[in-house]
Amino acid sequence: MQLAARMDHIGTETAFEAAAKARALAAGGRDIVGLHIGEPDFDTPPNVVEVAHRALADGHTHYAPPVGVPAFREAIAADFSRRHDVEVSPDHVVVTPGAKPIMAFTMMALVEPGDEVIVPDPGFPIYESMARFTGATPVPIPLRPENDFRLDLDELRALVSPRTRVLVLNSPHNPSGAVLKQTDIEGIASIAMANDLVVLADEIYSRILYEGEHYSMLEVEGMAERTIVLDGLSKTYAMTGWRLGWGILPPPLVPAFERLLINTVSCTATYAQLAGAEALDGPQDAVDAMVAEFRARRARIIDGLNALPGVTAPMPAGAFYAFPDVSGTGMNGATLAERLLEEAGVCVLAGTAFGGVATDRLRVSYANSTANLRLALERMAAFLAAAADR
């Protein structure tokens, strides 16, 4: 079978590849602790599940409007307006099956072959993959530990060229857990407006925050006409399998995204959108409890990683990932990740799964039970001790 040449330009997400390797080892009888996947280990809140049951029983099993069920779009707009004190119209919201289509549609709708898209490095790999797939050139902007993995404004200015079309931001950040400050956002906005850039602001972790407040690009005056906010329910409400995401768009982009939806997936599941409205409008106790548990796990995993020989782990401000430097072990991140899986039964990701900069780092998800985090740290300690004795 001869594949189209464009398939040479599309990447993958290493977390799913690591999951496949871990499953294969587990199928062979190995006990594997999985700290590789960005998926909360909590159940979807019961009130949300109940609304989905009721929606199915009531016959909400047919096509929805391509851009989303009105009740869900209204809930999304109201939730954002409440949290950020910015008025958002439901007409600017487009619902998608998961948040990844917003990344793809942004590139499809806005970039031409030869255009440039600035992407964070390290960063979620699908940003670069979709930019390259649509013919654009991804331009990595390094996020450095000495700047707490926050984007450097001078470096951004130097990377912008006449061909730059889109700038991708992610705060809280995957894989480092870094959070951009208000001054960062305002400085980035100034550069975007001066250079006529569109900003794709991935805010999927905005509710999983441990210090301060989340500041959105839409809070900056003048940025609503050039900002696409990406968000969804997967992380905040433990709803990864429900596939509920959305974009808050400048009005001219709404019909373009609607056409892309019609040509690709038609719509997002109707009953799931009604449950999504309940997630946003209903009680938030489950979210608060989950974030509190992540906070406790964060302390445990960071303390445990810093106790390992040759490992230094900064404290993340958001999301649920640790991003330790492992250069002191004598191994780079890719080698250590491979050996931890094969020899210690702990599945983590190499920093290079997220770009080319973080060669000496691992991404460790603490979206797993306290007992499994403890077991993983014990296995890592034993492996490193044995490796040092060889």
Secondary structure by P-SEA (a helix, b strand, c coil): cccccccccbbbbaaaaaaaaaaaaaaacccccccccccccccccaaaaaaaaaaaaacccccccccccaaaaaaaaaaaaaaccbbbbcccccccccaaaaaaaaaaacccccbbbbbbccccaaaaaaaaaabbbbbbbbbcccccccccaaaaaaaccccccbbbbbcccccccccccaaaaaaaaaaaaaabbbbbccccccccccccbbbbccccccccccbbbbccccccccccccccccccccccaaaaaaaaaaaccccccaaaaaaaaaaaaccaaaaaaaaaaaaaaaaaaaaaaaaccccccccccccbbbbbbcccccccaaaaaaaaaacccbbbbcccccccccccbbbbbccccaaaaaaaaaaaaaaaaaaaac
